Structures are given as structure tokens and as C-alpha cells.
Amino acid sequence: AKMALALLNTGTVKSGSYKLVIDYALAKVLAHEAFGHAAETDGMESSILGENGRLRRGMEVASPIVSIIDGPVEGDYAYQPVSANGIDRQTVYIVRDGILEAGLAYLFSAEAAGVPVTGAGRAEAFYHLPLARMSNIRIQVKDPWPIEEEFEEITPEKLYKYMLQAGLMEEDEEVYYLSGFKGGQVNTAEGNFVFNCSGIYRLGPVPRLYRPAIYSGRVLTALQAVRAGLGPLKIDAMGTCGKMFQGVPSSGGSHYFLVLEKNPGIMLGGEGG
């Protein structure tokens, strides 16, 4: 509510490439929309992660510190331990240490994609066909900077101090913090994404708030740009995943915050240059 009121009198960021910090909700969307759907084996014919209909296992797709994991979490919003085909759902390391390792495979697409069945079949209701779907998908990085506070207690001022303590930015460096997810689009065939956030802060001793702007780029570029994580895993970001006219609960996240290095393949929209 405070952010909404403050946004009434804020300016707009100049469009360009910047070092970015994204919260776990935006990280969940990056994992789910921009990468997870591309790993579903019933779409390998048109996915950036497929070649001739088969998953490109062994392909370097992310920074070596990054792993992307999908699997059921007991008590979670999207908890489904058994697939719609009656097969136990597995926890899958889609990416391990930056390397594409496995796909989200259900009974009728695993063989064609060249991967084992992982019980990823989900259906909205009994009258729908099962499809390869995510459950709880999260981005995990090696050696995240520890934070003892709860996520909700961390203000932009505190985040700035943590960034300095972790050696992830200089005092006068231009770094923007993107907070909250407000929708977006992804092209899994070309690997492009466009997301929007709730607010943008330029980090500093007195962080400056800007109006929301589009955050866009290429999936693999964004994953390669991940430099660090701050805080423990927080994987309770909720949503509804739509595919082939079916909607199922989805969830996931990452560490409290992910730091992405400045890269020309990742852009923050706003005022023209």
C-alpha cells in the first residue's frame, strides 16, 4: 500500500541494460514461464531446449552456480505427488550447475524426447487429457549470502546494505531492484520473455522508487547473467499455469533475491534514451 501511494509521484527509469536484483516472485516466473515450459517434453519440436524433437541434454544453459529444480513439495499450493497417469511424480534437476540435465516428461512424450518418464503429467480435471506440466519450480544458486530476517522485513534500504556487505555492488554503482510480478509473456520457441513488476528501486542509502517498467530479454542470457543469491530459498510464490486451455495451480521461487549482472541481452524498459 505504501508503494502504491509513493508511485503516484515517481518518475520513470531510462530504458537500458543495468545490473538488476529481482525478488523470488520474479525469479519464480523466470524459472516457470521462461524456462520450465521449454523443458516440458510435449513441446520439444518447437522448444529452444530441443533439437529434432529431443531434449538437448548436456547443453550449457545457465551460470555454473545455477540449478533449476521441479518437484512436489508437501503442503505446497501446487502439491501433486502422483501424476494424472498414476505415476509417482519425481523431483527433477532440470538444470544442474548450469547444464541441462533432464526434462519434465510424462508417459506419452518421454520416449520421443529421449528422456525417462518423471511423472510430470497433470490435468485440470478428470475430463482433460494429461499434459507435461510443472509443479513447484525453483532456481537455486551455490553459496547464497545468508540472511536471517524474514523476506517481508527486508526493505530496499536493508537490501542495499546486504548487497554492500556481500561485495555485490559498490556504494555509487547503478543497481536496480525489481519487486513483485505483474504479468508477462514468453516465446519458448525463440527463448524471449517480457515481464512486468510492481515497482523499481535504484538501490542506495536512500533508495529511489520508480514506476514499474517492462523487464525483457532472452531466457538463456538471463540465466547466464545470474551472479549470486541472497537469503534462503523461498518457494511459495503462487499462480495458475495455463496450457492447452487447462489451468492448474503452480508455485515456486528462489532465494529471497537473485543478482543479475548487466548484460545487453537483458533490458529494462522506461523512457527512451
C-alpha positions in Angstrom: 0.0 0.0 0.0 2.9 2.4 0.8 4.5 1.6 -2.5 1.2 2.2 -4.4 0.9 5.7 -2.8 4.5 6.5 -3.4 4.3 5.5 -7.1 1.8 8.4 -7.6 4.7 10.9 -7.5 7.6 8.9 -9.0 9.4 9.1 -12.3 10.4 6.5 -14.9 13.7 4.7 -15.4 15.6 5.4 -18.5 15.5 2.3 -20.7 18.7 0.3 -21.0 20.8 -2.5 -19.6 21.6 -2.5 -15.8 22.7 -4.7 -13.1 19.5 -6.0 -11.5 18.2 -7.5 -8.4 15.0 -9.5 -8.7 12.9 -10.9 -5.8 11.9 -14.5 -5.5 8.5 -14.0 -7.1 10.1 -12.7 -10.3 12.6 -15.5 -10.1 9.8 -18.0 -10.0 8.3 -16.5 -13.1 11.7 -16.6 -14.9 12.0 -20.3 -13.9 8.4 -21.2 -14.8 7.4 -19.1 -17.8 10.8 -18.5 -19.4 12.4 -21.9 -18.8 10.1 -24.6 -17.3 7.7 -24.6 -20.2 10.6 -25.0 -22.6 11.6 -28.2 -20.6 8.2 -29.9 -21.0 8.7 -32.8 -23.3 5.5 -32.5 -25.2 6.8 -29.3 -26.8 10.3 -30.4 -27.8 9.6 -29.9 -31.5 9.5 -26.1 -31.1 11.4 -25.6 -27.8 14.8 -23.8 -27.6 15.8 -26.7 -25.5 15.0 -29.3 -28.1 16.7 -30.4 -31.4 14.8 -32.7 -33.8 12.3 -33.3 -31.1 14.7 -34.4 -28.5 15.9 -32.7 -25.3 19.4 -31.2 -25.7 20.9 -32.8 -22.6 24.3 -31.7 -21.7 23.7 -28.2 -23.1 25.1 -25.3 -21.1 22.1 -23.1 -20.4 22.9 -21.1 -17.2 25.7 -19.8 -15.0 27.7 -22.7 -13.3 26.2 -21.7 -9.9 22.6 -22.1 -11.1 20.4 -25.2 -10.7 16.7 -25.4 -11.6 14.6 -27.9 -9.8 11.0 -29.0 -10.2 9.1 -31.4 -7.9 6.3 -31.7 -5.4 6.6 -30.1 -2.0 4.3 -31.4 0.7 1.7 -28.8 1.8 2.5 -26.6 -1.1 -0.2 -24.8 -3.2 0.6 -26.9 -6.2 1.3 -30.2 -4.3 0.6 -33.2 -6.5 2.7 -36.2 -5.6 1.1 -38.6 -8.2 0.7 -37.8 -11.8 -2.6 -37.8 -13.8 -1.3 -41.1 -15.2 -1.0 -42.7 -11.8 2.8 -42.5 -11.7 4.7 -41.1 -8.7 6.0 -37.6 -9.5 9.7 -37.2 -9.2 11.8 -34.2 -8.1 13.8 -33.4 -11.2 17.0 -31.4 -11.6 16.2 -29.8 -15.0 19.5 -27.9 -14.8 22.3 -28.9 -12.5 25.3 -26.5 -12.1 24.4 -24.7 -15.4 24.0 -27.9 -17.5 20.6 -29.1 -18.9 20.2 -32.5 -17.4 16.5 -33.6 -17.6 13.1 -32.7 -18.9 9.6 -32.7 -17.4 8.4 -35.9 -19.1 5.1 -37.6 -18.9 4.0 -41.0 -20.2 3.3 -40.1 -23.8 6.2 -37.7 -24.6 9.2 -39.0 -22.7 10.4 -41.6 -25.3 10.2 -39.2 -28.2 12.2 -36.6 -26.3 14.9 -39.1 -25.4 14.4 -38.9 -21.6 12.9 -41.1 -18.9 9.3 -40.6 -17.5 9.3 -38.4 -14.5 5.6 -38.4 -13.7 5.1 -34.9 -14.9 1.6 -35.5 -16.3 -1.1 -33.1 -14.9 -4.7 -32.4 -15.8 -7.1 -29.7 -14.7 -9.9 -32.3 -14.2 -10.8 -35.9 -15.0 -12.2 -35.0 -18.4 -9.0 -33.3 -19.6 -6.0 -35.0 -21.2 -2.9 -35.1 -19.1 -0.1 -32.8 -20.2 3.6 -32.4 -19.2 3.4 -29.7 -16.5 5.5 -28.2 -13.7 4.6 -28.3 -10.0 6.9 -26.3 -7.8 9.8 -25.0 -9.8 12.7 -23.1 -8.2 16.1 -21.6 -9.0 18.8 -22.5 -6.6 22.3 -21.0 -6.6 25.5 -22.1 -4.8 26.7 -20.3 -1.7 24.0 -17.7 -1.3 24.7 -14.8 1.0 22.9 -15.6 4.3 20.0 -13.5 5.6 18.4 -14.3 8.9 15.4 -11.9 8.6 12.1 -12.8 7.1 11.7 -11.7 3.5 8.8 -9.3 4.4 11.1 -7.5 6.8 13.7 -6.6 4.2 13.2 -3.0 2.9 15.1 -1.6 -0.1 17.4 0.1 2.4 18.3 -3.2 4.1 18.8 -4.9 0.7 21.3 -2.2 -0.2 23.3 -2.9 3.0 23.2 -6.6 2.3 24.5 -6.0 -1.2 27.4 -4.0 0.1 28.2 -6.5 2.8 28.2 -9.3 0.2 30.5 -7.4 -2.1 27.9 -7.5 -4.9 27.8 -3.7 -5.6 29.8 -0.6 -4.9 28.4 2.4 -3.0 27.9 4.6 -6.1 27.0 1.8 -8.5 23.8 2.0 -10.5 21.8 -1.1 -9.5 18.0 -1.5 -9.8 15.8 -3.7 -7.6 12.7 -5.1 -9.3 9.9 -6.0 -6.8 6.8 -8.1 -7.5 5.4 -9.8 -10.6 2.6 -8.2 -12.6 2.3 -10.5 -15.7 4.2 -11.1 -18.9 4.7 -13.2 -22.0 7.2 -15.8 -23.2 8.1 -17.3 -26.5 9.6 -20.8 -25.7 10.5 -21.4 -29.4 12.7 -18.3 -29.6 13.6 -18.0 -25.9 12.4 -14.4 -25.4 10.5 -13.1 -22.4 8.8 -9.9 -21.4 7.7 -9.4 -17.7 6.4 -6.5 -15.6 7.0 -5.8 -12.0 5.2 -3.8 -9.2 7.9 -1.3 -8.6 11.6 -0.5 -9.3 14.1 0.9 -6.8 17.5 2.3 -7.5 19.5 0.9 -4.6 21.4 3.4 -2.4 21.5 4.8 1.2 18.1 6.3 0.3 16.6 4.1 -2.4 14.7 5.9 -5.1 11.4 4.5 -6.3 10.4 4.4 -10.0 7.3 3.4 -11.8 7.0 -0.2 -13.0 8.6 -1.0 -16.3 9.0 -4.0 -18.6 11.8 -6.4 -17.9 12.7 -8.3 -21.1 15.4 -10.4 -22.6 16.5 -13.8 -23.7 16.0 -16.8 -21.4 19.5 -18.3 -21.6 21.1 -14.8 -21.4 19.2 -14.1 -18.2 20.2 -17.5 -16.6 23.9 -16.9 -17.7 23.8 -13.5 -16.0 22.8 -14.8 -12.5 25.8 -13.9 -10.3 24.5 -14.6 -6.8 21.6 -15.3 -4.5 20.8 -13.6 -1.2 18.9 -15.3 1.6 17.4 -18.8 2.0 15.1 -20.4 -0.6 11.5 -19.1 -0.6 9.4 -21.2 -2.9 5.8 -20.2 -2.0 5.1 -17.8 -4.9 1.7 -18.9 -6.3 0.0 -18.7 -9.6 -2.1 -20.6 -12.1 -0.4 -22.2 -15.1 -2.3 -22.2 -18.3 -1.6 -24.6 -21.2 -3.8 -26.0 -23.9 -6.9 -24.5 -22.3 -6.2 -26.1 -18.9 -5.3 -24.3 -15.7 -3.5 -25.9 -12.8 -2.0 -24.5 -9.6 1.7 -23.6 -9.9 4.2 -22.4 -7.4 7.9 -21.9 -6.9 10.6 -19.3 -6.2 14.2 -18.9 -5.5 16.4 -17.3 -2.8 15.0 -14.1 -1.4 16.8 -12.2 -4.1 18.8 -13.0 -7.3 21.5 -10.7 -8.6 21.9 -10.4 -12.4 24.9 -8.8 -14.0 24.5 -6.1 -16.6 24.1 -7.7 -20.0 22.9 -6.2 -23.3 20.6 -9.2 -23.7 18.5 -8.1 -20.7 16.7 -4.8 -20.9 14.7 -2.6 -18.5 12.1 -0.5 -20.3 11.1 3.0 -19.5 11.8 6.4 -21.0 13.6 6.5 -24.3 17.3 7.2 -24.5 
